[in-house]
Amino acid sequence: MGVIVVASNKGGVGKTTIAILLSEELARRGYRVAVVEADEERHIANYLATRENNDVPCNFTLTSDEDPATLGKTIKTTEAEADIVVVDLPGYGGLSFTRAVARANLVLIPMKPTVMDSNSATNAIEQIAVEEDHLNRPIPHRIVLNMVKDAVAKGNAVGVDGSEKSMRAHLQSHGYSTMEAELTMRRGPFVSFYTYAQTLPEMVTEGHSKSAERAWREIRALTNEVLATMGVSEPEQGDIVALPVESRRMKGATA
């Protein structure tokens, strides 16, 4: 059905965490999900190894390929074995980025609302534009805002949170396409997520983190929007439904 590439030119933006949680949620909904891990840190491999050691099922398959020369072929081969392929790239650009993006149906670019992350996201979008020109086709891409201020208060950010307000204005002024669904990435559920190597639904059931339910709600909203953006299926009944893609696209944004 499609290839989702989670990419950033810098680390620390939640890229791998988003890749895992998105893959888990897609698998929960019944899709056959395959993950290609191109990051030499191998956090996803460690996550699945911990689940196996704890005798809990692995909900998606994993292939590791850190070689840019073979990454494109690996992604292509994996597509034949799954409904959706999620590719987790290392936290820098280079040949791995271009090889993966060339096979993508959707590129997600996580970023925190900071100047450094904004510059990194801009660089990623510029690289995608080069690939679009080279391939002579659009490569759909969206920024995913992560570690944001609570949605209720984000419009009235003051003080230190003024930087987030400034970054939102910057993204809009440049016409960058962003996901309506945003992530607060509260520390609690994500520390527990790696500690226990559990899915968010498992964490909610076992009560490891009081914030897990909220984190799961955010991931469900993001998953709904990803599926709608790719045209894969209708959002899951009962979940938060995102606005149609065209109604969110800013003036001048690339598809």
C-alpha positions, 0 to 999 in steps of 0.5 A: 500500500505504501512506504512511510519514511520517518526522516530528520537531518538531526537527532533528538526529535523523536524520529525513532519513537514515532516510527515505532509507535506508528508501526505498532498502531498500524499493526494493531489496526490489522495492517501487515507492517514491516519496518526497515531500520537504517539507523546504526543505533538499532533502537528498534531492533533492541525494542523488539529483542526486549519484547521477545525476551519478555515472551510478548509478540512482535507486532511488525517485522524488522529488517536492518540495513545501514548501507546506503548502497543497498537501502533502496533495494531493501525497501523495494523488496520489503514492500512485497512482504507487507501492506505498509513499510515504515523506514527509520532513517539515521539522524542526518542526511546523505545517501540513505536519505535520498535512497529512502525518499525516492521510494516514499509515498509519504515522508514524515519530518519530526521537529521540535518547535525550536530554531535548530529543528526548524532549520533542520526541517527546512534542509530536509524539505530542500533535499526532498525538492531536489529528489522531486526534480530528479525523479520528476514526480512529487514526493508527499511530505509533512512536518510532524510537530513534536514535544509541543505545548499543550494544544489548549494553550499553544495559541497563547504562548508567552515567555519561553514558549514564545519560541514555539509560537514563533516557529509556528509562524515561521512554518506558515510563512514558508508554506510548509505542509504540517500534520494537524495531529501534534505530539506532546511526547510527555516524558513519563510514557516514553521513558516507560515505553523504552523501559518495558518495550510495551505498546501504548495500549499495553501501558494503558492496560497495565498502568505504567504511566498516567500519561500513556492514555493521552500519548496513545490518543495522540498517536491514534490521531497521527495514524488517522491522518497518515492513512488519510494523507496516503489515501490508504483507508478511512480513519478508525471509527471512534478515534480523533478524525483529522481534517482532509489534507487539502483543507490543511495545506498552506498556500505554496506548500508542496504536496 
